[in-house]
Amino acid sequence: MKAKITLVLMMLAFSFSWLSAGFYETRFAEDNRVVFFIKKHPTLQIQFENIFLTDEDEKPLDRLREEERRAVINYCKYRLGIETKLKTQEELEACKQR
């Protein structure tokens, strides 16, 4: 009986951490690292992409591909708590500033 309770508690702890923790990798030439964070909203996605932390030149909003735009929207929502549709350059800048 104690083993079942322990197993259930471990599964609940794992589920909670899966829903509330995330990470992204920085993409610099020599200093790559993994950054863990507490999500602002629960989601099954645990790996995110922060397109702002690279050695590449920053792209304006009109040059972002659809997958990059989706990555920024998800990053802003779950990492920063900013819900945006990313329609203006100012919304993109708000995600960069944090």
N, C-alpha and C positions, 0 to 999 in steps of 0.2 A: 504493500500500500504506500509506504514512504517513497519507494522508487517511482511509482506512478505520479505522485505529487511532485517530486523533484523533476521528473521529466516534463510535466506540464508547465512548471514554473520556468524551466530552462527554455521551453518552446515559446512561452509568452515573452520572456526577456529577449530572445532572438528576434521575434516578430516586432517587438517594440523598437529594438535597435535598427532593424531593417527599414522600418517606416520612418524613423526619425533621424537617421544619420546618413550623410552622403559624403562624397569626396570628388575632387577633380585634380588633375595633374597640371603643373606648370610646364610650359614648353619653351624654356630658355636654352641657349646654346650650351652652357656649361653647368647650369644650376637647376636641374629638374628635380621636383619634389612633389609629393602627394600631400594635398591639404584636405583634412577632414573637417566637417562642419555639422552643426545641428540644423536640420531642415526647418523652415518656417511653416511648411504645410506637409502633412504625411503623403508619401507616394511610394510606389514600389521601385521607382528608379533610384539607384544608389550612386551611379557614376554620372557625373555632369561634366560639361566642357565650359571652361572660362576662356573665351576666345580673346580676351583682353590681355592675358598673361602669356605673351609670346614675344619672340624677337622680331616678328613680322611687323610691317607697317600696319597701323590701324586703318580699317576700311570704314568709309562713311556708310550710312544706312543703305543708300541706293546701290551700293556695290556688294552687299551681303547676299550670298546665295540663300535659298530657302532653308537648307539644313543648318546654316549658320544662324539664320534668324530664329529658327526653332530652338537652337541651343541657347541663344541669348535669352529668349522668352522663358525657357525652363530654368536657366540659371538665376535670372532675376526673381522669379516667383519663389523657387524653393530655397535658394541661398540667401537672398536679400529680403524676401517678402514683398517685392514690388510686382504687382500684376499689371502687365502691359500688353498691348497688341503690337507694339513697336512700329508705329506709323510715322513717327517724327524723329528727327535727329536728336531732339532734346530728350526723348524717352531713352534713346540709346546712351546718351551721355549720362543720364541718371544711373544707369546700370554700371557704367564705367567708374563713376566717382566713388563708389563704395568699396 
